[in-house]
Amino acid sequence: MPHNSAQPSVIIIGAGFGGLAMALELQRAGFDNLLILEKSDAVGGVWRENTYPGAGCDIPSPLYSLSSEPNLSWTRRFSRQGEILAYLQTIADQRAITPRIRFGREVAEAKFDESTGRWQVWTTAGEHLESDVLVHAVGQLSRPALPRIAGIDSFDGPAFHSAEWDHTVELTGKRVAVIGTGASAIQLVPAIAPEVAELTLFQRSAAWVLRKPDTEYKPWQQTMFRRLPATRLAERFGIWLVCEGLSLSLVDVPVIRTLIARLGTRNLHAEISDPALRAALTPDYTPGCKRALFSNDYYPALARPNSRVVTDPIAEITPTGIRTADGVLHEVDAIVYGTGFRASEFLAQISIEGAGGVCLDAQWRDGARAYLGMAVPGFPNMFILYGPNTNLGGNSIVHMLESQARYITAMVSVLAERPGQFLEVRAEVEERFDAGLQKRLNRSVWTLCSSWYRTASGRISNNWPGTVSHYRLRTRRPKLADYHLHAHTPLETGAR
């Protein structure tokens, strides 16, 4: 990454949706002195890793895609994992991003050098690189979380997390346990239920499940989208409008939650006739407190004669199965953990040291926080995509990523116009932003139950308490007054 005062160098960590969106925006602005470090051997992020049966997106693909890179050949409104991954691979190849990616490079450490105003980056293999700007695009949902259950390592059969699906294991005709009822489980359960001998779902809390307005796009529709772009844009806008409405229910318009509860309850009663099963699948918390799920086949899968739902807490895992708190041992042949991700552990396992030797872990010991979810005081020229408080409860994260990529690109432009300086968000600006954010979050639906949105202390460090249009307005034009401009002496250095 050669130093050039007119062309700041940028290292991006991660080649998922965020990393690719960032690279595209930089290229569009004329900044091509960039490098993406990707720990795996391919692009795609979560869509490369999550290959479990039934994997797909619960946001319609016309909206869950980059506005500058529309896919005119989606086969259905809610696309599956393979199609989304192919879309990302196509973008990387067609937009000449792939040559700028170093695959198999997992970042272990990053330090800011105040004497040069540059970031020093080391990979786990010991490779050393440096750049003017460091952008983290590792996401919130990239580190699988396993539950803390006694005996979890004692099980004799195959056991794996949904995000680390073992395709060498044949589940057909087996007794399979699924632990967890989140977005992954609601997709994989219907996919495997018809094939396994017995499916036992261990549920800690029931989910609000709404009908998925899915449809298969016919060839004439794809032709229409290509020849009449206005039709494609109209569908995207319509989906966006509905999602914005759902987002309003989370903080500002709680009455919408009543409608969601009615729709969810109606769906449950229409699909589940057994009173005991219906009672077990009835949520006991306000809609939106945990992410609402969309499926047309989840309830029918649980109503199958070979499916069981267990609501008793798990006491331990034994070599032959799962023992619940009531003393019953549920013997199974395989265990699938649909237990989500360590979403509050931002920036993965990277050791990050900012100005003055400040460690990010220490600064975030009471919970992750960042100005607009992107900038942290004490860490100059460092930005985060999908950082603290930028997750959504009802819209497309891709919209947020595009807003962030544009904002960061504008900051890179500032550095290009002011050679010999580096940017650091003012502590008082971040504190004022966080205070306002937490005040809104304290009025949100997320305070009404326990979920992965909240830390052990109760702080909501993941979610944005507003609409994506509000976030777009907040990030549309960066305010230089929000940042310190520090001077340094540029050095002609390069990667080594």
C-alpha positions in Angstrom: 0.0 0.0 0.0 2.3 2.8 -1.2 1.8 6.2 0.4 0.5 9.0 -1.9 -0.7 12.3 -0.4 -3.3 12.7 -3.2 -4.4 9.1 -3.0 -4.8 7.8 0.6 -4.3 4.1 0.9 -7.1 2.1 2.4 -7.1 -1.4 3.9 -10.5 -3.0 4.2 -10.9 -6.1 6.5 -13.6 -8.4 5.1 -15.0 -9.2 1.6 -18.6 -9.6 2.4 -21.4 -7.2 1.5 -19.8 -4.4 3.5 -16.3 -4.8 2.2 -17.5 -4.9 -1.4 -19.8 -1.9 -1.0 -16.8 0.0 0.5 -14.5 -0.9 -2.4 -17.1 0.0 -5.0 -17.8 3.4 -3.4 -14.0 4.2 -3.2 -13.5 3.2 -6.8 -16.5 5.3 -7.9 -14.9 8.3 -6.2 -11.6 7.7 -8.0 -9.7 6.1 -5.0 -8.1 2.8 -6.2 -5.3 2.6 -3.8 -7.1 0.0 -1.7 -6.6 -3.6 -0.5 -9.1 -6.0 1.0 -7.9 -8.6 3.5 -10.2 -11.7 3.6 -9.6 -14.6 6.0 -11.3 -17.1 3.7 -10.6 -18.2 0.1 -13.6 -16.4 -1.4 -15.9 -13.3 -1.1 -19.3 -13.5 0.4 -19.0 -13.1 4.2 -22.1 -14.7 5.9 -23.4 -15.8 2.5 -20.2 -17.8 2.0 -20.2 -19.3 5.4 -23.9 -20.2 6.0 -24.6 -23.1 3.7 -27.2 -24.9 5.9 -30.2 -26.4 4.2 -32.8 -23.8 3.4 -30.4 -20.9 4.0 -31.8 -17.6 2.5 -32.6 -14.0 3.2 -35.6 -12.7 5.1 -35.4 -9.3 3.4 -36.6 -9.3 -0.2 -33.6 -9.4 -2.6 -34.7 -6.3 -4.7 -33.9 -4.3 -1.5 -31.2 -6.7 0.0 -28.8 -5.7 -2.8 -26.7 -2.7 -3.7 -28.6 0.1 -5.3 -25.8 0.7 -7.8 -25.6 -3.0 -8.7 -29.1 -4.2 -9.4 -29.5 -7.9 -10.2 -32.0 -8.2 -13.0 -32.2 -12.0 -12.8 -33.3 -12.9 -9.3 -35.3 -16.1 -9.5 -37.5 -15.3 -6.5 -38.3 -12.4 -4.2 -36.6 -13.9 -1.2 -33.4 -15.4 -2.6 -31.5 -18.4 -1.3 -27.9 -18.4 -0.1 -26.4 -19.7 -3.3 -28.0 -17.0 -5.5 -26.9 -14.2 -3.1 -23.4 -15.6 -3.0 -23.3 -15.7 -6.8 -24.5 -12.1 -6.9 -21.6 -11.0 -4.7 -19.1 -13.0 -6.6 -20.3 -11.4 -9.9 -19.9 -7.9 -8.5 -16.4 -8.6 -7.3 -15.4 -10.0 -10.7 -17.1 -7.6 -13.0 -16.1 -4.5 -11.0 -12.5 -5.6 -10.8 -12.5 -5.9 -7.0 -11.3 -9.5 -6.9 -7.7 -8.5 -8.0 -7.6 -6.2 -5.0 -8.4 -8.9 -2.5 -5.8 -11.0 -0.7 -7.5 -14.2 0.3 -6.4 -16.3 3.2 -5.3 -13.3 5.2 -6.8 -13.2 8.7 -6.0 -9.9 10.5 -4.6 -10.4 14.0 -3.5 -7.0 15.1 -3.7 -3.3 14.0 -1.9 -0.4 15.6 -2.0 3.3 14.7 1.4 5.0 14.3 1.1 8.6 15.3 4.5 9.5 13.8 3.4 8.6 10.3 -0.4 8.9 10.7 -0.7 5.3 9.3 -2.2 2.0 10.4 0.2 -0.9 10.9 -1.6 -4.2 10.3 -0.4 -7.8 10.9 -2.1 -11.0 9.8 -2.1 -14.2 11.8 0.7 -15.5 9.4 2.9 -12.6 10.4 2.5 -10.6 7.3 2.9 -6.8 7.9 1.1 -4.1 5.9 0.3 -0.4 6.4 -2.2 2.1 5.2 -3.5 5.6 5.7 -7.1 4.4 6.5 -8.3 1.2 8.1 -11.9 0.1 7.5 -13.4 -2.9 9.4 -16.1 -4.8 7.5 -16.2 -8.0 9.5 -19.9 -7.6 10.4 -21.9 -8.5 13.5 -22.9 -12.0 12.4 -19.7 -13.7 11.6 -18.7 -15.4 14.8 -21.0 -18.4 15.7 -22.1 -18.7 19.3 -22.4 -22.0 21.1 -24.5 -22.2 24.2 -23.0 -22.8 27.6 -24.4 -26.2 28.4 -22.9 -28.7 30.7 -21.4 -31.7 28.8 -21.5 -30.0 25.4 -18.3 -31.7 24.4 -19.4 -35.2 25.6 -21.9 -36.0 22.8 -20.8 -39.1 20.8 -22.5 -38.2 17.5 -22.0 -35.3 15.1 -22.8 -31.9 16.4 -22.2 -28.5 14.7 -23.4 -25.0 14.4 -25.8 -24.0 11.6 -23.1 -21.5 10.3 -20.6 -24.3 10.2 -22.7 -27.0 8.6 -21.0 -30.3 8.2 -22.1 -31.5 4.8 -20.3 -34.9 5.3 -23.0 -35.8 7.9 -26.0 -37.6 6.4 -29.1 -36.7 8.5 -31.6 -38.7 6.5 -33.3 -41.3 8.7 -31.6 -40.0 11.9 -32.9 -38.6 15.1 -31.9 -34.9 15.0 -32.0 -32.3 17.7 -32.1 -28.6 16.8 -31.3 -26.2 19.6 -32.5 -22.6 19.1 -35.4 -21.0 17.3 -33.8 -18.0 15.5 -33.6 -17.0 11.9 -31.4 -19.9 10.9 -33.5 -22.6 12.7 -36.7 -21.3 11.1 -35.1 -22.0 7.7 -33.3 -25.3 8.3 -36.1 -27.0 10.3 -38.5 -27.2 7.3 -35.6 -28.2 5.1 -34.6 -31.3 7.1 -37.9 -32.3 8.8 -39.2 -34.3 5.9 -35.9 -36.3 5.7 -35.1 -37.1 9.3 -36.6 -39.9 11.3 -37.3 -37.6 14.2 -36.8 -33.9 14.7 -36.7 -32.5 18.2 -36.7 -28.7 18.5 -35.4 -27.4 21.8 -37.0 -24.0 22.3 -36.1 -21.4 24.9 -38.7 -18.8 23.6 -41.2 -19.0 20.8 -40.8 -16.6 17.9 -43.3 -14.3 16.2 -43.6 -15.8 12.8 -45.3 -13.9 9.9 -46.2 -15.2 6.5 -43.5 -14.6 3.9 -44.7 -12.8 0.8 -42.4 -14.8 -1.4 -42.9 -15.4 -5.2 -41.0 -16.9 -8.0 -40.1 -14.4 -10.7 -41.3 -15.5 -14.1 -39.2 -14.9 -17.3 -41.6 -12.2 -18.4 -41.1 -10.4 -15.1 -37.3 -10.5 -15.4 -37.6 -9.2 -19.0 -39.9 -6.4 -17.7 -37.4 -5.4 -15.0 -34.6 -5.2 -17.7 -36.6 -3.3 -20.3 -38.6 -1.1 -17.9 -36.3 -0.2 -15.0 -39.1 1.8 -13.4 -40.9 -1.4 -12.6 -37.9 -2.8 -10.7 -37.4 0.5 -8.9 -41.1 0.6 -8.0 -40.9 -2.8 -6.4 -37.8 -1.9 -4.5 -39.4 1.3 -3.3 -42.6 -0.5 -2.2 -40.6 -3.1 -0.2 -38.5 -0.3 1.4 -41.7 1.6 2.4 -43.1 -1.5 4.1 -39.8 -2.1 5.9 -39.7 1.5 7.1 -43.1 1.1 8.5 -42.1 -1.9 10.4 -39.0 0.0 11.7 -41.3 2.7 13.1 -43.0 0.1 15.4 -39.8 -0.5 17.3 -39.6 3.0 18.9 -41.9 5.7 17.6 -45.2 4.0 16.6 -45.8 1.1 19.1 -49.4 0.7 17.9 -48.0 -1.1 14.8 -46.9 -3.9 17.2 -50.5 -4.7 17.8 -51.0 -5.3 14.1 -48.0 -7.5 14.0 -49.2 -9.5 17.0 -52.6 -10.0 15.3 -50.9 -11.2 12.0 -48.6 -13.5 13.9 -51.3 -15.0 16.1 -53.6 -15.5 13.0 -50.8 -17.3 11.2 -50.1 -19.5 14.2 -53.8 -20.5 14.6 -54.2 -21.1 10.9 -51.2 -23.5 10.7 -51.3 -25.2 14.1 -54.4 -27.0 15.2 -53.0 -29.0 18.2 -53.7 -26.9 21.3 -50.6 -28.0 23.2 -48.3 -27.3 20.3 -50.0 -24.0 19.7 -49.5 -23.0 23.3 -45.8 -24.0 23.1 -45.4 -21.8 20.0 -47.1 -18.8 21.3 -44.6 -16.0 22.1 -44.6 -14.4 25.5 -43.0 -11.1 24.6 -43.9 -8.0 22.6 -43.4 -8.3 18.8 -40.1 -6.7 17.7 -38.3 -7.2 21.0 -36.7 -10.1 19.2 -36.5 -10.2 15.5 -39.7 -11.2 13.8 -39.3 -14.1 11.5 -40.9 -14.9 8.1 -41.8 -18.3 6.9 -44.6 -20.3 5.2 -43.3 -23.7 6.1 -41.9 -23.5 9.7 -45.2 -24.2 11.5 -46.2 -27.0 9.1 -42.8 -28.6 9.7 -43.3 -28.6 13.4 -46.8 -30.0 13.0 -45.4 -33.1 11.2 -45.8 -36.4 13.1 -42.0 -36.9 13.3 -41.5 -33.4 14.9 -41.5 -32.5 18.6 -41.1 -29.2 20.4 -39.4 -29.3 23.8 -39.8 -26.2 26.0 -38.2 -27.5 29.2 -34.7 -26.0 29.8 -31.7 -28.0 28.8 -29.8 -29.3 31.8 -27.0 -31.1 30.1 -25.8 -32.9 27.0 -24.8 -36.5 27.4 -23.0 -38.9 25.1 -26.3 -40.1 23.8 -28.6 -37.1 23.8 -29.9 -34.1 25.7 -31.3 -34.1 29.2 -33.8 -31.5 30.1 -34.5 -29.9 33.5 -37.4 -32.3 34.1 -35.0 -35.2 34.1 -36.0 -36.6 30.7 -33.1 -37.8 28.4 -33.9 -37.1 24.7 -31.7 -39.5 22.8 -30.6 -38.3 19.4 -28.1 -39.2 16.7 -27.1 -35.6 15.8 -27.3 -32.1 17.2 -27.5 -28.8 15.2 -27.0 -25.6 17.1 -29.1 -22.8 15.7 -27.9 -20.5 18.5 -26.9 -17.4 16.6 -23.8 -15.4 16.8 -21.5 -13.4 19.2 -22.9 -10.2 17.8 -21.8 -7.9 20.6 -18.1 -8.9 20.0 -17.5 -6.3 17.4 -14.3 -6.5 15.2 -13.9 -10.2 15.7 -10.7 -11.2 17.6 -8.5 -8.4 16.2 -6.3 -6.6 18.7 -6.6 -2.9 17.9 -4.5 -0.2 19.4 -5.2 3.5 18.7 -3.4 6.8 19.4 -1.5 6.8 22.7 -1.5 3.0 23.0 -5.2 2.9 23.9 -6.7 -0.6 23.3 -10.2 -0.8 21.8 -11.2 -3.7 24.0 -10.4 -1.6 27.1 -12.3 1.4 25.7 -15.3 -0.9 25.0 -15.3 -2.8 28.2 -18.7 -1.4 29.2 -20.1 -2.0 25.7 -19.2 -1.1 22.1 -20.0 2.4 20.9 -19.1 4.6 18.0 -20.1 7.9 16.5 -22.7 7.0 13.8 -21.6 3.4 14.4 -18.4 4.1 12.4 -15.9 6.3 14.3 -14.3 5.8 17.7 -12.4 8.6 19.6 -8.8 7.8 20.0 -8.7 5.7 16.8 -7.9 8.1 13.9 -8.5 7.3 10.3 -10.3 4.1 11.4 -13.9 3.4 10.4 -16.4 0.5 11.0 -19.0 -0.8 8.7 -22.0 -2.5 10.4 -20.6 -1.3 13.7 -22.2 -0.6 17.1 -25.9 0.4 16.9 -26.3 0.0 13.1 -28.1 -3.3 13.1 -31.8 -3.2 12.1 -35.0 -4.7 13.3 -37.0 -4.3 10.2 -35.1 -3.2 7.1 -32.2 -4.0 4.8 -28.7 -3.7 6.3 -27.4 -3.2 2.8 -29.0 0.2 2.8 -27.1 1.1 5.9 -23.8 -0.2 4.5 -24.2 2.0 1.4 -24.8 5.0 3.6 -21.7 4.2 5.6 -19.5 3.5 2.5 -20.5 6.9 1.1 -19.7 8.6 4.4 -16.3 7.0 4.8 -15.5 7.8 1.2 -16.2 11.4 1.9 -13.8 11.3 4.8 -11.1 9.7 2.6 -11.7 12.7 0.2 -11.0 15.0 3.1 -7.7 13.3 3.8 -6.8 13.5 0.1 -7.5 17.3 0.2 -5.4 17.7 3.4 -2.2 15.8 2.9 -0.2 15.6 6.1 -3.2 15.3 8.4 -5.3 12.5 9.9 -8.9 12.6 11.3 -10.2 11.6 14.8 -13.7 12.0 15.9 -14.1 14.3 18.9 -14.9 12.5 22.2 -17.6 15.1 23.1 -19.3 14.5 19.7 -19.3 10.8 20.2 -20.6 11.1 23.8 -23.4 13.5 22.8 -24.4 11.1 19.9 -24.4 8.1 22.2 -26.4 9.9 24.9 -29.1 10.7 22.4 -29.0 7.2 21.0 -29.3 5.5 24.3 -32.2 7.9 25.3 -34.1 6.7 22.2 -33.1 3.1 22.8 -34.5 3.3 26.3 -37.9 3.9 24.7 -37.6 1.0 22.3 -39.3 -2.4 22.3 -35.8 -4.0 22.8 -35.9 -3.1 26.5 -38.9 -5.4 27.1 -37.2 -8.7 26.9 -33.8 -10.4 26.9 -32.1 -10.9 23.5 -28.8 -10.9 21.7 -29.4 -7.2 21.1 -28.5 -6.4 24.7 -25.2 -6.9 26.6 -25.1 -8.5 30.1 -25.4 -5.0 31.6 -28.5 -4.3 29.6 -26.9 -1.9 27.2 -28.3 -2.1 23.6 -25.1 -2.0 21.6 -26.3 -3.5 18.3 -29.4 -1.8 17.1 -30.3 1.5 15.4 -33.4 3.0 17.0 -34.8 4.6 13.8 -35.4 4.2 10.1 -32.8 3.7 7.4 -33.9 7.0 5.9 -33.1 8.8 9.2 -29.7 7.2 9.2 -29.1 8.2 5.5 -29.9 11.8 6.4 -27.5 11.7 9.4 -24.7 10.4 7.3 -25.4 12.2 4.0 -22.9 15.0 4.6 -20.1 14.4 7.1 -19.4 17.4 9.4 -15.7 18.1 9.5 -16.3 20.0 12.8 -17.1 16.6 14.4 -13.4 15.6 13.9 -10.0 16.7 15.1 -7.5 17.2 12.3 -4.0 16.2 13.4 -0.8 16.9 11.5 1.9 14.4 10.8 4.9 14.2 8.5 4.1 12.0 5.5 6.6 9.3 4.9 7.2 7.4 1.6 6.5 4.0 2.9 4.9 0.9 1.5 3.7 -2.6 2.5 6.3 -5.0 3.8 
